């Protein structure tokens, strides 16, 4: 008993000595780990209780959903990520900034949801899949709630309430897992699996509304209209880049689905899901460091910013690269444990190729949205367009030749190419060398 007390006491002492960034980072790393485990569990459950074709359908619908969800946010959440840290000492102003963001996001997302419903048959027709048509209809209601959740989570991140942020993004994944288990228990058909996406967002929205209203007040002011314009101006410049950014993680699945079978898409998407889950770790780092980059640039200048980026990059490399190598080694063990060798034939090769690109670009991944944070949404969109274009062109060239292996090579090369894009654009825009 005394050992346990001493251990807890020592642990609390160590935690008390950590600065806020490190504590926030620990919370988000734990969140990253849990989300990764849940993501793997979701895909394994779909494979075990359905098959690789249904997993392909799920990921095709997911890819379309991700694309539309970024359109429905209109880039407004990125405006929040820039302005909330910048004005974090002016509570009344940030209340107005958040309220205006919620209102404009609701208008945009409602419009996108209505259009998506009217055109709901098109995705299935393009991908030649009735299941995609049926599954897509189930995720359309989630677009509004996803967009509003994105805004509220960006508010928490902007104020560096990273513990809360970590909890809620983890809750989203838990909700998806619970809904999938219920679908399996009640023997729901395979095309219903995308329901976990919209269902989780609706429940998360209710929880977030209850929680976030503790920190801000509904204030009517003429300044709301001023911030409408600000959000729209910033969002319109950032939204294209943000759409392209999220499309980059899904465009390979869609191109593969157009050229090959749902079975190939299922195998590829499982490997892609694991590699995408791995990139969530740099995103955790990015979420924590973004507000710091903004404050640093606007208060201390570009020279301090350059030092922070270089120092952080070295730390990120040391954290990400070893974990990436271990994940490649563990992939065959994972599929053997769950007896998925037959359903995932060739999956390890795909995963290894994808991870090669991620490992080489690891230190730069947390800075993918740096231009937004520095107030250059136009440059951000240019960077992400170059990244997206590289990915699309290479996939179109290589997928017809080598199928899912060609898609993996194309996506890995796009990861590496973004290193050069971000270095060149940072140098040209603000003369910062990283």
C-alpha positions in Angstrom: 0.0 0.0 0.0 2.8 2.4 0.9 4.5 1.5 -2.5 1.4 2.6 -4.4 1.1 5.8 -2.4 4.8 6.6 -3.0 4.4 5.8 -6.8 1.3 8.1 -7.1 3.0 10.9 -5.1 6.1 10.7 -7.3 4.0 10.6 -10.5 2.1 13.7 -9.4 5.3 15.5 -8.6 6.7 14.8 -12.1 3.5 15.9 -13.7 3.5 19.2 -11.7 6.9 20.0 -13.1 5.9 19.6 -16.7 4.9 22.8 -18.6 1.5 23.2 -20.2 2.7 22.2 -23.6 4.1 18.9 -22.4 1.0 18.1 -20.3 -1.3 18.9 -23.2 0.9 16.7 -25.5 0.7 13.8 -23.1 -3.1 14.0 -23.1 -3.2 14.2 -26.8 -0.8 11.3 -27.3 -3.0 9.1 -25.1 -5.9 10.2 -27.2 -4.0 9.4 -30.3 -3.2 5.9 -29.0 -6.9 5.3 -28.1 -8.2 6.6 -31.4 -5.6 4.4 -33.3 -6.7 1.3 -31.4 -10.4 2.1 -32.0 -9.7 2.8 -35.7 -8.0 -0.6 -36.1 -10.9 -2.3 -34.2 -13.5 -0.7 -36.5 -11.8 -2.0 -39.6 -11.2 -5.5 -38.1 -14.8 -5.8 -37.0 -16.1 -4.8 -40.5 -13.7 -7.4 -42.0 -14.6 -10.1 -39.5 -18.4 -9.7 -39.6 -18.7 -8.6 -43.2 -15.9 -8.8 -45.7 -13.3 -6.7 -47.6 -15.8 -5.5 -50.2 -18.0 -4.0 -47.4 -14.8 -2.4 -45.9 -14.2 -1.0 -49.4 -17.7 0.4 -49.5 -17.3 1.9 -46.0 -14.1 3.7 -46.9 -15.4 4.9 -50.3 -18.4 6.5 -48.5 -16.0 7.8 -45.8 -13.8 9.4 -48.5 -16.8 11.2 -50.0 -18.1 12.2 -46.5 -14.7 13.7 -45.6 -14.6 15.8 -48.8 -18.1 17.1 -48.3 -17.6 17.8 -44.6 -14.7 20.1 -45.4 -16.9 22.0 -47.9 -19.6 22.3 -45.3 -17.3 23.9 -42.8 -16.2 26.5 -45.3 -12.8 26.9 -43.7 -14.5 28.8 -40.8 -12.8 26.5 -38.2 -9.4 27.5 -39.6 -10.4 31.1 -39.1 -11.1 30.3 -35.5 -7.7 28.6 -35.1 -6.0 31.8 -36.2 -8.1 34.4 -34.4 -8.9 32.7 -31.1 -5.1 32.5 -30.1 -4.5 36.0 -31.4 -7.2 37.5 -29.3 -7.2 35.0 -26.4 -6.8 37.8 -23.8 -10.0 39.6 -25.0 -12.8 37.4 -23.8 -15.7 39.4 -25.1 -14.2 39.5 -28.6 -13.6 35.8 -28.7 -17.2 35.2 -27.6 -18.3 37.2 -30.6 -15.8 35.4 -32.9 -17.1 32.0 -31.8 -20.8 32.9 -32.1 -20.4 34.4 -35.6 -18.4 31.3 -36.6 -21.2 29.0 -35.4 -23.9 30.9 -37.2 -22.1 31.1 -40.6 -21.0 27.5 -40.4 -24.7 26.4 -39.8 -25.8 28.3 -42.9 -23.0 26.8 -45.1 -23.3 23.3 -43.8 -27.2 23.3 -44.1 -26.8 24.3 -47.8 -24.2 21.6 -48.5 -26.4 19.0 -46.7 -29.4 19.9 -48.8 -27.4 19.8 -52.1 -25.9 16.4 -51.0 -29.3 15.0 -50.4 -30.6 16.1 -53.8 -27.5 14.6 -55.5 -27.2 11.5 -53.3 -27.3 8.9 -56.1 -24.3 10.3 -58.0 -21.4 8.9 -55.9 -22.8 5.3 -56.3 -23.2 5.8 -60.0 -19.6 7.0 -60.5 -18.2 4.1 -58.4 -20.7 1.6 -59.9 -21.9 0.5 -56.5 -25.5 0.4 -55.1 -24.1 -0.1 -51.6 -22.2 3.2 -51.9 -25.5 4.9 -52.9 -27.3 3.5 -49.9 -24.4 4.1 -47.5 -23.9 7.7 -48.6 -27.5 8.6 -47.9 -27.0 7.6 -44.3 -24.1 9.9 -43.7 -25.6 13.1 -45.2 -27.3 14.2 -41.9 -23.9 14.1 -40.2 -22.5 17.0 -42.3 -24.2 19.7 -40.3 -23.1 18.3 -37.0 -19.6 17.5 -38.1 -19.1 21.1 -39.2 -20.4 22.6 -35.9 -18.3 20.1 -33.9 -15.3 21.2 -35.9 -15.9 24.8 -35.0 -16.3 24.1 -31.3 -13.2 21.8 -31.2 -11.2 24.6 -32.9 -12.4 27.0 -30.2 -11.0 24.6 -27.5 -7.7 24.2 -29.4 -7.4 28.0 -30.0 -7.7 28.5 -26.2 -5.2 25.6 -25.7 -7.8 23.6 -23.7 -6.1 20.6 -25.1 -7.2 18.2 -22.4 -10.8 18.8 -23.3 -9.9 18.6 -27.0 -8.3 15.2 -26.5 -11.2 13.8 -24.6 -13.8 14.9 -27.2 -12.0 13.6 -30.3 -11.6 10.3 -28.4 -15.3 10.2 -27.5 -16.1 10.6 -31.2 -14.2 7.4 -31.9 -15.7 5.5 -29.0 -19.2 6.5 -30.3 -18.4 5.1 -33.7 -17.2 1.8 -32.2 -20.4 1.5 -30.0 -22.7 2.2 -33.0 -20.8 -0.4 -35.1 -21.1 -3.0 -32.4 -24.9 -2.3 -32.2 -25.2 -2.7 -36.0 -23.4 -6.1 -35.8 -25.5 -7.3 -32.8 -28.7 -6.5 -34.7 -27.4 -8.1 -38.0 -27.6 -4.8 -39.9 -26.7 -5.0 -43.6 -23.2 -4.1 -44.7 -24.2 -0.8 -46.4 -25.4 0.5 -43.1 -21.8 0.7 -41.6 -21.3 4.3 -42.7 -24.1 5.2 -40.2 -21.4 5.2 -37.5 -20.0 8.5 -39.0 -23.2 10.5 -38.8 -24.5 8.9 -35.6 -21.3 9.7 -33.7 -21.3 13.4 -34.8 -24.9 13.9 -33.7 -24.2 12.6 -30.2 -20.9 14.4 -30.0 -22.6 17.7 -30.9 -25.0 17.4 -28.0 -22.1 16.7 -25.6 -20.0 19.6 -27.0 -22.8 22.1 -26.8 -23.4 21.3 -23.1 -19.7 21.5 -22.3 -18.5 24.6 -24.3 -21.3 26.9 -23.3 -19.6 27.0 -19.9 -16.8 29.1 -21.4 -18.5 31.6 -23.6 -21.6 33.8 -23.6 -24.2 34.4 -26.3 -23.5 38.1 -27.0 -25.4 40.1 -29.6 -23.3 42.8 -31.1 -23.0 44.5 -34.5 -19.4 43.2 -34.4 -21.0 39.8 -35.3 -21.4 41.1 -38.9 -17.9 42.3 -39.0 -16.7 38.8 -38.0 -19.0 37.2 -40.5 -17.0 39.0 -43.2 -13.7 38.2 -41.5 -14.5 34.5 -41.3 -15.8 34.3 -44.8 -12.7 36.2 -46.1 -10.3 33.9 -44.3 -12.4 30.8 -44.8 -12.8 31.3 -48.6 -9.0 31.5 -48.9 -8.3 28.6 -46.7 -11.2 26.2 -47.6 -9.9 25.1 -50.9 -6.6 24.1 -49.4 -8.3 22.4 -46.5 -10.5 20.4 -48.8 -7.4 19.4 -50.8 -5.7 18.5 -47.5 -8.3 16.1 -46.4 -8.8 14.8 -49.9 -5.2 13.8 -49.9 -5.9 11.1 -47.3 -8.8 9.8 -49.4 -8.2 10.5 -53.0 -6.2 7.4 -53.4 -9.2 5.3 -52.2 -11.5 7.0 -54.7 -9.2 6.7 -57.7 -8.5 3.0 -56.7 -12.3 2.5 -56.5 -12.8 3.9 -59.9 -10.2 1.6 -61.6 -10.4 -1.6 -59.5 -12.8 -3.7 -57.5 -14.3 -3.1 -54.0 -12.2 -6.0 -52.8 -8.9 -4.3 -53.7 -10.2 -1.1 -52.2 -11.0 -3.0 -49.0 -7.5 -4.4 -48.8 -5.8 -1.1 -49.6 -8.1 0.9 -47.3 -7.2 -1.3 -44.3 -3.5 -0.6 -44.9 -4.2 3.0 -45.6 -6.3 3.3 -42.4 -3.4 2.1 -40.4 -1.0 4.5 -42.0 -3.5 7.3 -41.8 -3.9 6.5 -38.1 -0.2 6.8 -37.8 -0.3 10.3 -39.3 -2.7 11.3 -36.5 0.4 11.4 -34.2 1.9 14.3 -36.1 -1.5 15.9 -36.2 -1.6 15.6 -32.4 1.7 17.5 -32.3 0.4 20.0 -34.8 -2.8 20.7 -32.8 -0.7 21.5 -29.8 2.0 23.6 -31.5 -0.3 25.6 -33.8 -1.4 28.2 -31.2 2.2 28.5 -30.1 3.4 29.2 -33.7 0.7 32.0 -34.1 1.6 33.7 -30.8 5.3 33.4 -31.4 5.2 34.8 -35.0 3.0 37.8 -34.0 4.8 38.6 -30.7 8.4 37.6 -31.2 9.0 37.5 -35.0 10.2 35.1 -37.6 13.7 34.4 -36.3 12.3 32.9 -33.0 9.7 31.1 -35.1 12.5 29.6 -37.2 14.3 28.3 -34.1 11.1 26.8 -32.7 10.3 25.0 -36.0 13.8 23.5 -36.4 14.0 22.4 -32.7 10.5 20.9 -32.9 11.3 19.1 -36.2 14.2 17.2 -34.6 12.0 16.2 -31.7 9.2 15.1 -34.0 11.6 13.0 -36.1 12.9 11.2 -33.0 9.4 10.4 -31.8 7.8 9.4 -35.1 10.5 7.5 -37.1 11.1 4.7 -34.6 7.4 4.1 -34.1 6.9 4.0 -37.8 9.6 1.3 -38.2 8.1 -0.8 -35.4 4.6 -0.5 -37.0 5.9 -2.0 -40.3 7.3 -5.0 -38.4 4.1 -5.5 -36.4 1.7 -5.4 -39.3 2.0 -9.1 -40.2 1.7 -10.0 -36.6 -1.6 -8.1 -36.3 -3.3 -9.7 -39.3 -2.1 -13.1 -38.1 -3.5 -12.6 -34.6 -7.0 -11.8 -36.1 -6.7 -14.5 -38.8 -7.1 -12.0 -41.7 -4.2 -13.2 -43.9 -6.6 -14.4 -46.7 -8.8 -11.3 -46.6 -5.7 -8.9 -46.6 -3.4 -10.5 -49.1 -0.9 -8.0 -50.2 -1.9 -5.5 -47.4 1.6 -5.6 -45.8 3.3 -4.5 -48.9 0.9 -1.6 -49.4 1.3 -0.6 -45.7 5.1 -0.7 -45.9 5.2 1.5 -49.0 2.8 4.1 -47.4 4.8 4.1 -44.2 8.1 4.7 -46.1 6.7 8.0 -47.3 5.4 9.0 -43.9 8.6 8.2 -42.1 10.7 10.3 -44.5 8.4 13.3 -44.1 7.7 12.8 -40.4 9.4 15.9 -39.1 7.4 18.2 -41.5 3.9 16.7 -41.0 3.1 18.8 -37.8 3.7 22.0 -39.9 1.3 21.2 -42.7 -1.1 24.1 -41.7 1.6 26.6 -40.7 0.6 29.1 -43.3 -2.9 29.4 -41.9 -1.5 29.9 -38.5 0.7 32.8 -39.7 -2.2 34.5 -41.5 -1.5 33.4 -45.1 -4.5 31.2 -46.0 -3.8 31.8 -49.7 -0.3 30.4 -49.5 -1.7 27.5 -47.4 -4.1 26.7 -50.2 -1.3 26.9 -52.8 0.8 24.5 -50.7 -2.0 22.0 -50.3 -3.0 22.3 -54.0 0.6 21.3 -55.0 0.5 18.4 -52.6 -2.9 17.3 -53.8 -2.1 17.7 -57.5 1.1 15.6 -57.0 -1.0 12.8 -55.3 -3.7 12.8 -57.9 -1.4 12.8 -61.0 0.8 10.1 -59.6 -2.3 7.9 -58.6 -3.9 8.3 -62.1 -0.6 7.3 -63.7 0.3 4.4 -61.4 -3.0 2.8 -60.3 -3.9 1.5 -63.8 -0.5 -0.1 -64.0 0.1 -1.6 -60.6 -3.4 -1.3 -58.9 -3.2 -0.9 -55.1 0.6 -1.1 -55.1 0.7 1.8 -57.6 -1.6 3.8 -55.4 0.6 3.2 -52.4 3.7 4.3 -54.3 2.0 7.4 -55.6 0.7 8.4 -52.1 4.2 7.8 -50.5 5.9 10.0 -53.2 3.3 12.8 -52.5 4.2 12.7 -48.8 7.9 13.2 -49.7 7.1 15.9 -52.3 5.4 18.1 -49.7 8.7 18.5 -47.8 10.0 20.5 -50.7 6.8 22.5 -51.2 6.7 23.7 -47.6 10.4 24.6 -47.5 10.3 26.6 -50.7 7.1 28.5 -49.8 8.2 29.4 -46.3 11.5 30.7 -47.6 9.8 32.8 -50.3 7.0 34.2 -48.1 8.7 35.0 -44.9 12.3 34.1 -45.5 12.3 31.3 -42.9 14.6 28.3 -43.7 13.7 24.9 -42.2 
